[in-house]
Amino acid sequence: MSVQERDLVIAPAPPGRARGIPSGLARIAVALRADPERMLAVRESARALVSSRVLVLSSGIAAAALFGLGSARNAYDPPGLTGGFGRVGDVLAASVARWDSAWYLAIAHWGYQPALGAATAARTAYFPLYPLTMRALSWTGLPLIGAGVLISLCAFAFALYGVHRLAVLELRRPGALRAPASPTSAARLAVLATAFSPMALFFSAVFTDALYMALSIAVFASARRGRWAAAGLAGGLAAATRSTGLMLVVPALILYLYGPRTDRAPEREAATLRPRYRLRADVLWLLLVPAGIAAYAVGLWLAGGDLLAPFHAEHAWFRHFAGPYGGAWDGLVAGWDGARQLLSMQTHHVYFQLAGGNPMIAAQHNLTALAFLLAAIPAFVGIFRRLPFAYGAYVLAALALPLSYPVTPQPLMSLPRYLLVLFPLAIWAGAFLAERPRLRAPVFVGSVALLIFFTGQFSTWHWVA
């Protein structure tokens, strides 16, 4: 077993060095210092975390100060949960609390209140782990927005570290196809691609993106090492964070049956489609993944609500079943209609069959979402070529829900955010850029420019993703 694939070995702390420090933290610190590659991952993920969040925060403050806080808050946040902190406080909160943040803050503040029926039914589309963790932290006296940002930042730090470690692990593994000359360089670029991606503003906002991504990475990291209890627990928590977390059972099961795994040698050769590893009792830990959603549904039912409310709530957001991945075609049609609308330079004739608000703005949103989908296609193909099959299967499964249940007026709504948390895309991007040094500067300059632009839009209550 290679150094990169070995389990985390936590050496005992020398006597006296851990005085005043919890023994677990001291042992982890000793293990990190003893492993240069882990320390490299810590340093590079920390630099990316700090620099990218400074950029997002400063961009949001500048946009809010220059262009105002926007009037949409009155319509989308009637209780005023994302504001009311004074002139300076409202500007500081601009880049972290907008749009869906109001729903998470409402749930953290009042709960789901299913007994109120239709008045609160839309809340059940937002899964409970993130807002309830915010509420728990608020008991310490921390404001709810501060609690949400703290959760996002801590989860994002872990996610960046996990991206680095998994990138090195997979790009250096024996038999890897087209492995870059320097897997650590590819890992660094994957971390930067994650931290400075155009939609990375959501990683420090009161949104679930950072938490979900961290938990999904934990599933892969645990499954690769054969730690099935940890993989099942992380998957269950991810399923209690987002409905797409249920799909994590797909890559976990593939890794269980086909690998690659570092906990034991395969029992069969890879020449056939038969599983390389036989089923054992520890596979039952993966039942914790669907248990995350089941626990949420039962909790709503015990509180007087509908057991299937989380799934019925999608109708309140105009989602409908369009067939397996049928939303991709709907998004292509909407993008074409959007292009025609923009080229017409008028609003008297609307090319959309269904669209609300200004048709020119709707056209921009549809084209933006379609551009992200088209940009992800070569990355998706590259994942299957460079990474273990489980990574590509995860991306395919995770996109099944949003692309099979599109939003009627805007089929690809929120797709850029769904792509944001699919970390195999970032690992592929890191490997791709590691082999093409000349592309790095233009790619990152363009990505940073878009990140600043979208942060400014978000901070002034303009819809993003």
C-alpha positions in Angstrom: 0.0 0.0 0.0 1.4 3.4 -1.0 2.0 6.2 1.5 -0.8 8.2 -0.2 -3.3 5.4 0.3 -2.7 4.4 3.8 -5.2 5.0 6.5 -4.8 8.0 8.8 -2.4 6.8 11.5 -2.6 9.0 14.6 0.5 8.7 16.6 0.4 9.1 20.4 1.4 12.5 21.5 4.6 12.8 23.4 4.1 13.2 27.1 3.9 16.9 28.1 3.4 18.3 24.6 -0.4 17.9 24.8 -0.8 19.6 28.1 -3.7 22.0 28.0 -4.8 20.6 24.6 -7.5 18.0 24.2 -5.8 14.7 23.6 -7.7 14.0 20.3 -6.6 17.4 18.8 -3.0 16.9 20.0 -2.8 13.5 18.4 -4.3 14.9 15.1 -1.7 17.7 15.2 1.1 15.3 15.7 -0.1 13.1 12.8 -0.4 16.1 10.5 3.1 17.3 11.3 4.5 13.8 10.7 3.0 13.7 7.1 4.4 16.3 4.7 1.6 15.7 2.2 -1.1 16.3 4.7 0.6 19.5 5.8 0.8 20.6 2.2 -2.9 20.0 1.8 -3.6 22.0 5.0 -1.4 25.0 3.9 -2.8 25.1 0.3 -6.4 24.7 1.3 -6.0 27.4 4.1 -4.5 29.8 1.6 -7.3 29.2 -0.9 -9.9 29.5 1.8 -8.7 32.9 3.2 -7.9 34.5 -0.1 -11.2 33.5 -1.8 -13.3 34.5 1.2 -11.6 37.9 1.4 -12.4 38.4 -2.3 -16.0 37.4 -1.8 -16.5 39.5 1.3 -14.9 42.6 -0.2 -16.8 42.2 -3.5 -20.1 41.9 -1.6 -19.3 45.0 0.6 -18.3 47.1 -2.4 -21.4 46.2 -4.4 -23.7 46.8 -1.5 -22.1 50.1 -0.7 -22.0 51.3 -4.3 -25.4 50.0 -5.6 -27.5 49.7 -2.5 -29.0 46.6 -0.9 -31.8 46.2 -3.4 -35.6 46.2 -3.0 -36.2 42.5 -3.5 -35.6 41.9 0.2 -39.1 43.2 0.9 -40.7 40.6 -1.3 -38.4 37.6 -0.6 -37.7 38.2 3.1 -40.8 39.7 4.6 -39.7 39.0 8.2 -36.4 40.9 7.6 -34.2 38.0 8.8 -31.4 38.9 6.4 -31.2 42.5 7.5 -32.0 44.9 10.4 -28.4 44.9 11.6 -27.8 48.6 11.1 -26.2 50.4 8.1 -22.8 48.8 8.5 -24.2 45.4 9.6 -26.5 45.1 6.6 -23.6 45.8 4.2 -21.4 43.2 5.9 -24.2 40.6 5.6 -24.8 41.4 1.9 -22.5 38.6 0.6 -23.8 35.9 3.0 -27.5 36.3 3.5 -29.8 36.5 0.4 -32.5 34.5 -1.3 -32.6 30.9 0.2 -30.8 32.2 3.2 -34.2 33.6 4.4 -35.7 30.1 4.3 -32.9 28.6 6.4 -33.0 31.5 8.8 -36.8 31.1 9.2 -36.5 27.4 9.8 -33.7 27.9 12.3 -35.8 30.6 14.1 -39.3 29.0 14.1 -38.9 25.5 12.8 -41.0 23.9 10.1 -44.4 24.3 11.9 -46.1 21.7 9.7 -49.4 22.1 11.6 -49.9 25.5 9.8 -50.4 23.6 6.5 -50.0 25.5 3.3 -48.6 28.6 5.0 -45.4 26.7 5.8 -45.4 23.8 3.3 -42.7 25.4 1.1 -40.3 25.2 4.0 -40.1 21.4 3.8 -38.2 21.6 0.6 -35.2 22.8 2.7 -33.7 19.9 4.6 -33.1 20.2 8.3 -29.4 19.5 9.2 -28.1 22.9 8.3 -30.8 25.1 9.8 -31.1 23.0 13.0 -27.3 23.1 13.5 -27.6 26.9 13.1 -30.2 26.9 15.8 -28.1 24.8 18.1 -25.2 27.2 17.7 -27.4 30.1 18.4 -28.0 28.8 21.9 -24.4 29.9 22.6 -25.4 33.5 21.9 -24.2 33.6 18.3 -26.6 35.3 15.9 -28.2 33.0 13.4 -26.5 34.5 10.4 -23.2 34.2 12.2 -23.9 30.6 13.0 -24.7 29.8 9.4 -21.6 31.5 8.1 -19.5 29.7 10.7 -20.9 26.3 9.7 -20.3 27.1 6.0 -16.7 28.2 6.6 -15.7 25.2 8.7 -17.3 22.8 6.2 -15.6 24.6 3.3 -12.2 24.3 5.0 -12.7 20.6 5.3 -14.0 20.3 1.7 -10.9 22.1 0.3 -8.6 19.8 2.3 -10.6 16.8 1.1 -10.4 17.8 -2.5 -6.7 18.1 -2.2 -6.3 14.7 -0.5 -8.6 12.9 -2.9 -7.0 14.5 -5.9 -3.5 13.3 -4.9 -4.9 9.8 -4.0 -6.8 9.2 -7.3 -4.3 10.9 -9.7 -1.4 9.0 -8.2 -3.0 5.6 -7.8 -1.5 2.6 -9.7 -3.2 2.2 -13.0 -4.6 5.8 -13.2 -5.1 6.8 -16.8 -3.3 9.9 -18.0 -2.0 10.8 -14.6 -0.4 14.3 -14.5 3.3 14.5 -14.0 2.7 16.2 -10.6 -0.5 15.1 -8.8 0.2 17.6 -6.0 0.2 20.4 -8.5 -3.1 19.1 -9.9 -4.5 18.9 -6.4 -3.5 22.5 -5.7 -5.2 23.6 -8.9 -8.3 21.6 -8.0 -8.4 23.5 -4.7 -8.1 26.8 -6.4 -10.7 25.8 -9.0 -13.1 25.1 -6.2 -12.4 28.2 -4.1 -12.5 30.6 -7.0 -15.2 29.0 -9.2 -17.8 31.5 -10.5 -20.4 30.4 -8.0 -18.0 29.9 -5.0 -19.7 32.8 -3.2 -22.2 30.2 -1.8 -19.5 28.4 0.1 -19.5 31.2 2.8 -23.1 32.1 2.6 -26.1 30.9 4.6 -26.6 28.1 2.2 -26.1 24.3 2.4 -23.5 24.1 -0.4 -20.3 23.9 1.8 -21.8 21.5 4.3 -23.2 19.2 1.6 -19.9 19.2 -0.3 -17.9 18.4 2.9 -20.1 15.5 3.7 -20.0 14.1 0.2 -16.2 14.2 0.3 -16.3 12.4 3.6 -18.3 9.6 2.1 -15.7 9.1 -0.6 -12.7 9.4 1.7 -14.3 6.9 4.1 -15.4 4.4 1.5 -12.0 4.5 -0.2 -10.5 3.3 3.1 -13.2 0.8 3.9 -14.6 2.7 6.8 -18.2 1.9 6.1 -19.7 3.1 9.3 -18.2 6.6 8.7 -19.3 6.5 5.1 -22.8 5.6 6.0 -23.0 8.3 8.7 -21.6 11.0 6.4 -24.0 9.9 3.7 -27.0 10.0 6.1 -26.1 13.5 7.2 -25.7 14.6 3.6 -29.2 13.2 2.8 -30.5 15.2 5.8 -28.9 18.3 4.2 -30.1 18.0 0.6 -32.3 15.5 -1.2 -29.5 14.7 -3.7 -27.6 13.3 -0.7 -29.6 10.1 -1.2 -27.6 9.6 -4.4 -24.4 9.1 -2.5 -25.4 5.5 -1.9 -24.6 4.9 -5.6 -20.8 5.7 -5.5 -20.5 4.2 -2.0 -21.9 0.9 -3.2 -19.8 1.0 -6.3 -16.7 1.5 -4.2 -17.8 -1.3 -1.9 -18.2 -3.8 -4.7 -15.6 -2.7 -7.3 -13.2 -0.4 -5.5 -10.6 1.0 -5.5 -10.3 0.3 -1.8 -7.3 0.4 0.5 -8.7 -1.7 3.4 -8.2 -5.1 1.8 -7.1 -6.7 -1.5 -9.8 -7.5 -4.1 -11.1 -11.0 -4.1 -11.6 -11.2 -7.9 -9.8 -9.8 -11.0 -11.2 -6.8 -12.7 -11.6 -8.6 -16.0 -15.4 -9.2 -15.7 -18.4 -7.2 -14.5 -18.6 -9.4 -11.4 -17.9 -7.5 -8.2 -14.3 -7.6 -7.1 -15.3 -7.6 -3.4 -17.9 -9.9 -1.8 -20.7 -8.5 0.3 -20.2 -8.6 4.0 -22.3 -7.5 6.9 -20.5 -4.1 7.0 -22.4 -3.1 3.8 -25.5 -2.6 6.0 -23.9 0.7 7.2 -24.8 2.2 3.9 -28.5 2.0 4.9 -27.7 5.0 7.0 -27.8 7.1 3.8 -31.5 6.7 3.0 -32.1 6.8 6.8 -31.2 10.5 6.7 -34.2 11.4 4.5 -36.4 8.9 6.3 -35.6 10.5 9.7 -36.5 13.9 8.3 -39.8 12.7 6.9 -40.7 10.9 10.2 -39.9 14.0 12.2 -42.3 16.0 10.1 -45.0 13.4 10.5 -44.5 13.2 14.3 -44.9 17.0 14.4 -48.3 16.8 12.7 -47.2 17.1 9.0 -47.3 15.0 5.9 -44.8 12.1 5.8 -44.1 12.9 2.1 -44.1 16.7 2.5 -40.4 17.1 1.5 -41.3 15.6 -1.9 -44.6 17.3 -2.4 -43.0 20.7 -1.6 -41.2 20.6 -4.9 -44.5 21.4 -6.6 -44.6 24.7 -4.8 -41.4 25.6 -6.7 -42.8 24.6 -10.1 -40.8 21.5 -10.4 -42.2 18.6 -12.5 -41.1 15.3 -13.9 -39.8 15.7 -17.4 -38.5 12.1 -17.9 -35.0 10.9 -17.1 -32.7 13.9 -17.6 -35.4 15.5 -19.7 -34.7 18.9 -18.1 -31.5 19.1 -20.2 -33.5 19.3 -23.4 -35.9 21.7 -21.8 -32.9 23.8 -20.8 -31.6 23.8 -24.3 -34.9 25.0 -25.7 -35.1 27.7 -23.0 -31.6 28.8 -23.8 -32.5 29.0 -27.5 -35.6 31.0 -26.8 -33.5 33.2 -24.4 -31.0 33.9 -27.2 -33.9 34.9 -29.5 -35.3 37.2 -26.9 -32.1 39.0 -26.3 -31.3 39.3 -30.0 -34.8 40.8 -30.6 -33.9 43.6 -28.1 -37.6 44.1 -27.2 -40.1 42.8 -24.6 -43.4 43.2 -26.5 -43.1 39.7 -27.9 -42.1 37.0 -25.5 -40.5 33.9 -27.0 -41.0 31.8 -23.8 -44.1 29.7 -23.4 -44.0 30.3 -19.6 -41.9 33.0 -18.0 -42.5 35.4 -15.1 -41.1 38.9 -14.7 -39.0 40.7 -17.3 -38.4 38.4 -20.3 -35.0 39.8 -20.9 -33.9 38.9 -17.4 -35.4 35.4 -17.7 -33.5 35.0 -21.0 -30.2 35.9 -19.3 -30.9 33.4 -16.5 -31.7 30.6 -18.9 -28.6 31.3 -21.1 -26.4 31.5 -18.0 -27.6 28.1 -16.7 -27.3 26.5 -20.1 -23.7 27.8 -20.4 -22.8 26.1 -17.1 -24.3 22.9 -18.3 -22.5 22.9 -21.6 -19.2 23.8 -19.9 -19.6 20.8 -17.6 -20.0 18.2 -20.4 -16.2 17.9 -21.3 -15.4 17.8 -17.6 -18.0 15.0 -17.1 -16.4 13.0 -19.9 -13.0 13.6 -18.4 -14.0 12.3 -15.0 -14.8 8.9 -16.5 -11.5 8.9 -18.3 -9.3 9.9 -15.4 -11.0 9.0 -12.1 -12.5 5.7 -10.8 -15.9 4.9 -12.1 -17.6 5.7 -8.8 -16.8 9.4 -9.3 -18.4 9.7 -12.6 -21.4 7.6 -11.4 -21.8 10.1 -8.5 -22.0 13.1 -10.9 -24.4 11.3 -13.1 -26.6 10.3 -10.2 -26.5 13.7 -8.5 -27.7 15.4 -11.6 -30.5 13.0 -12.1 -32.8 14.9 -9.7 -32.4 18.5 -11.0 -32.3 17.4 -14.6 -35.3 15.1 -14.4 -37.4 17.5 -12.3 -36.8 20.9 -14.0 -38.5 24.1 -13.0 -41.2 24.9 -15.5 -40.4 28.6 -16.2 -36.6 28.1 -15.9 -35.7 24.5 -16.5 -32.1 24.7 -15.3 -32.7 26.9 -12.3 -30.0 26.5 -9.7 -28.0 24.1 -11.9 -24.8 26.2 -11.5 -25.0 25.6 -7.7 -25.7 21.9 -8.2 -22.6 21.7 -10.3 -20.6 23.7 -7.8 -20.6 21.0 -5.1 -19.8 18.1 -7.4 -16.1 17.9 -6.4 -15.0 15.4 -9.1 -15.5 18.2 -11.6 -12.8 20.3 -9.7 -10.4 17.3 -9.5 -10.7 16.9 -13.3 -10.2 20.6 -13.8 -7.0 20.5 -11.6 -5.6 17.6 -13.7 -6.6 19.3 -16.9 -4.9 22.6 -16.0 -1.8 20.8 -14.6 -1.0 19.6 -18.1 -1.8 23.0 -19.8 0.2 25.8 -18.0 -0.7 28.4 -20.6 -4.4 28.0 -19.9 -4.2 28.6 -16.1 -4.0 32.4 -16.2 -6.9 33.0 -18.6 -9.1 30.4 -16.9 -8.5 31.7 -13.4 -8.8 35.4 -14.4 -12.1 34.6 -16.1 -13.3 32.6 -13.2 -12.4 35.3 -10.6 -14.0 38.0 -12.8 -17.2 36.0 -12.8 -17.0 35.3 -9.1 -16.8 39.0 -8.4 -19.7 39.7 -10.8 -22.0 37.1 -9.3 -21.1 38.1 -5.8 -22.1 41.7 -6.6 -25.4 40.5 -8.1 -26.1 38.3 -5.1 -25.3 41.0 -2.6 -27.7 43.5 -4.2 -30.6 41.0 -4.3 -30.3 40.1 -7.9 -31.0 36.4 -8.6 -27.9 34.2 -9.0 -28.2 30.5 -10.0 
